[in-house]
């Protein structure tokens, strides 16, 4: 069957069933009354759908065997759950265990390469690390030469072009010879008996020879070479081409693997929830090296703890301070604000763009606060430094009180003043939190009617404590949790009870989740499969439902890019939406169908979908009806509507779907296509 035809079929299937289901869901959400509760099988399925990244074959039976309530309590205490299987999968991803400073040293950014190229820093002594630096220095020099050539006067450039044309034949012959030598060298390297010998041969080359080798290898040879090396050697070889990309890709692969294979599923869901709530964009400068540590050491350890602890940890983390520019915020009346230069260790030599508005990370909502007049002779020196309100605004609007939390522009300014001096030691080298008293705005601050006396760093801590215990924060956080776990429009009665628990327990996240879990609104029949999966939930749930083996998660990461949800890629501080309206449209459905088709047809390198494992039987090839029934039980615990079941059976009889022709009845059913149809069903795309 042609790929285009099959994709159209999948979309027609999804759209044909989806319209009535989406409409029914909206009607159910409007009811949201605590009526009759679910029966036990549904309760187990519902708990797995809402509190994990999706059920695996047999999970429903396992949860029912120990009891849904007991299973939930186990998930609330992630540290007691054995997760060694996941750790084995994460072991090759060495960067996940590194500090930001180690990442910068091992996988140098352009700024560091420039310093080494200009002789301001030395090369590392380790051969592999030195090769990474040398490869990047060679690229840096090539770019600089091209830039210089472009800047030449027109006549000189023309002369250079004429000379290049005169030498072109000789150069072409030289390059052909170099390619032939690189090809021969590639063959010799591939013939070496051990990974260490292959890596030693590569390290013995100079930077240009390694570039020629990379060009000479065919995609198949390149894949064979990479697979023959150790994980650390693969990292080093990839870093010779793009060190920053190694850091980002391993972080993204780690997120997919954790979501798909961790036994601590609620912990993973909550880590994803809080990262999205306290969003940091990986594409912003130093955050390429800071985000991994932020999620690992700040979000994950506090995901089921006290909200205040989580809030303070995010506020003090360099990733957040760099993302929302608080590390550059200077009190206008501080020593630095009055003209004294800041300590070099605090700003790493980088300054804020003076053309960027101060009113928010994207120049929105509020105007910049007025600045005190400055002497003319100091204006040029100080125009790039001042009070920055980005973090103060997002702290109140997105992290705590909510947009309707009762604060004013004056409160934003006062909070920003309290956080001046909270900065970073050399952020672009993986620096740590630092409080610089000389950047801090002196005097008392007044926030939400409360006076905060002048006491340096503790002023910011006092603000965080006040916000963490505010009733508006309790309500805002509770509603956001209910939106994630219960309904796009959660019942006010449920939100109020969760907020009450939040205030009574000093923001204990476990207790708030317990209140939600025990509420009749959580178990109301109209909430069952009433939430649309985000692209991340959709992709990971397909992996979990099919027991797919992921040796390389990058094809899944790329699929998320195509679906509009790149990992760590939300640029605005709002993060990604959890509501259906963002993800339900024809283009989104088409992307999901394309993913389902590629996933189940084995066209994702490094991702193994095994139909025989999903079918779970050692008997001979099943007919269409049997295959559909087994797949429904395996992928959705048999939980398909009659309409969806009949639609899939109808298409299962189609020769183009089964892969058979009229005179070829013995040909096996195309189980992959049938699985794709189920993944494309509204029942699977909802949780």
Secondary structure, 3 states (H helix, E strand, C coil): CCHHHHHHHHHHHHHHHHHHHHHHHHHHHHHCCCCCECCHHHHHHHHHHHHCCCCCCCHHHHHHHHCHHHHHHHHHCHHHCCCHHHHHHHCCCHHHHCCHHHHHHHCCCHHHHHHHHCCCCCCCCCHHHHHHHHHHHHHHHHHHHHHHHHCCCHHHHHHHHHHHHHHHHHHHHHHHHHHHHHHHHHHHHHHCCCHHHHHHHHHCCCHHHHHHHHHHCCHHHHHHHHHHCCHHHHHHHHHHHHHHHHHHHHHHHHHHHHHHHCCCHHHHHHHHHHHHHCCCCCCCCCHHHHHHHHHHHHHHHHCCCEHHHHHHHHHHCHHHHHHCCHHHECCCCCCCCCCCCCCHHHHCCCCCCCCCCCCCCCCCCCCCCCCCCCCHHHHHHHCCCECCCHHHHHHHHHHCCCCCCCCCHHHHHHHHHHCCCEEECCHHHCCCEEECHHHCCCCCEEECCEEECCCCHHHHHHHHHHHHCCHHHHHHHHHHHHHHHCCCCCCHHHHHHHHHHHHHCCCEHHHHHHHHHHCHHHHEHHHCCCCECCHHHHHHHHHHHHCCEECCCHHHHHHHHHCCCCCCCCCCCCCCCCCHHHHCCHHHHHHHHHHHHHHHCCCCCCEECCHHHHHCCCCCCCCHHHHHHHHHHHHHCCCCCHHHHHHHHHHHCCHHHHCCCCCCCCCCCCHHHHHHHHHCCHHHHEC
